Amino acid sequence: MAEEIQKNIDADLQLDFIKGLIEIPPKPEMGDYAFPCFQLAKNLKKSPNIIAQELKDKIKRNYFEKVEDKGPYVNFFVDKGTFTKDVLTNVLEQGDKYGSSSVGRDKNIVVEYSSPNIAKPFHVGHLFSTSIGNSLYKMMSFEGYNCTRINHLGDWGTQFGKLIVAYKKWCNVHELHKNPIKELLRIYVKFHEEAEKDPDLNEEGRLHFKRLEDGCSEEVELWKKFKELSLREFKKVYTLLGVDFDSYAGESFYTDKMDAVIDEIDKKGLLVESNGAKVVMLDKYNMPPCIVKKSDGATIYATRDLAAAIYRKKTYNFSKCIYVVGMDQSLHFRQVFTTLKLMGKDWADSCIHAGFGLVRFADKKLSTRKGDVIFLEDLLNKSVQRTLEIINEKNPNLENKLQVAQKVGIGAVIFTYLKNNRERDIVFDWNEMLSFEGETGPYVQYSYARGKSILRKAGNITGTVDYSKLKSKEEFELAKVLNNFRDSILNAIDKLEPFIVTRYVINAAKAFNKFYNAHNIINVEDKDVKLARLQLVRATCQVLKNGLNILGIDVVEKM
Ligand code: ARG
């Protein structure tokens, strides 16, 4: 439609500009799409009403049932048969690729997400980062961007000195191998308890970290062991979630790359001494200084991020580097990006912090563990187990129940994370999250499975499809939703907001259920009607599948 307008208007307008102007009228009597002409009045030196009238007269009719001018608007009533045919053939021809494009061709994107800390639990906040990052990665690759996924592991810092002390004093090696993170957390907590009584322990910790930084073999071996054991646990979670990375270059990766950064900051005259520490002043930007070297000479989190950004630019030549990290680190990233800018890195503007909110639980029981830590595996397993209970109630004879429960239960958790604007806090509520009705993962997965069951029942009916048979309001509305899939992905990428696609799949499932409730599909006399409706079901399933997949959620054929 935008193309038709572009061809017929007297001005030189970009397609994207036209697309941005096109509106969906509030009432169907006003057409399926409307094009307002106010903005063009100045340019064309004509009144909007005249522009609308002239445009209406010129537009070719074949694609539209009717084109009207109403004051400053041109209202388009699309020819339902032609429109539906175009949309559905498009969906079915492109299949798993429907919705994709090559708009991102030749653009390199770095997406950093998950980034848990070694020897610490992978918590609900890391899952927030993981689901957003994974879906951003999937949608951007789907649109042709060349993406690199980085897990910026928290595997360096003074805490490893403390952990080494704790390991030597209190570690139960048997437990460590059975349940690494829990044992490492136990001894870490114990270290802090003991250090309250005996402050010398802290000094001992510092010493061991120094030895680790200096490459002393005993410390390095222990650190490696903690890292390996932790990664093994993290990878279990990634396998459950179906998440992967191209690089696990975490904080430790930058230990030998920081001196150069500090030198460069110094050479540019930005390095200032403050209470023994080396800092970059950011008061002009209303921010506290960015500390790059502590008074004891140790580098810190920010220094490693400066080195990481520079390394990534050099290695991946990114057009965007996206950091999916909680909003509690907003200041940190503003400091890092501003420092890069001061260092003369003009690409600092393409570093983007995609922040997210907090996670809370309606069900208190889950969050009462020591230190308020929720083990993610427990959360995911609980979701799977509850889903299994629901399946046992609703559909006890289902085949592969456990597998289905896995996909639906885990899908439900991911869906909850991706359902709203990422900056909004989320409150987990089991009943709401696992409900088959309402705006949930299981609801969308169930809609897909319902569609597939219809197709299975219908068997193999062939013939030429007469799309003009799909003329009811519900059928046409559904086709319109299917047509909007790609726009919703592009919009989600533009705003780095996966929820736009999550909302989209909810709306597609809703439109499908309206259609399903209003019309018979299998029990219809007219074979042409039946064939056309089945085609609509098939296309809907394809779009739901593609939509869920780019959110990182698997579909199930039966549930
Ligand atoms: N490991 C950090 C945490 O758990 C997140 C790392 C964020 N990424 C970064 N480049 N600083 O809070």
Boltz pocket constraint, residues with backbone or C-beta under 6 A from the ligand:
constraints:
  - pocket:
      binder: B
      contacts: [[A, 112], [A, 114], [A, 115], [A, 116], [A, 117], [A, 152], [A, 153], [A, 154], [A, 301], [A, 305], [A, 323], [A, 324], [A, 325]]
      max_distance: 6.0
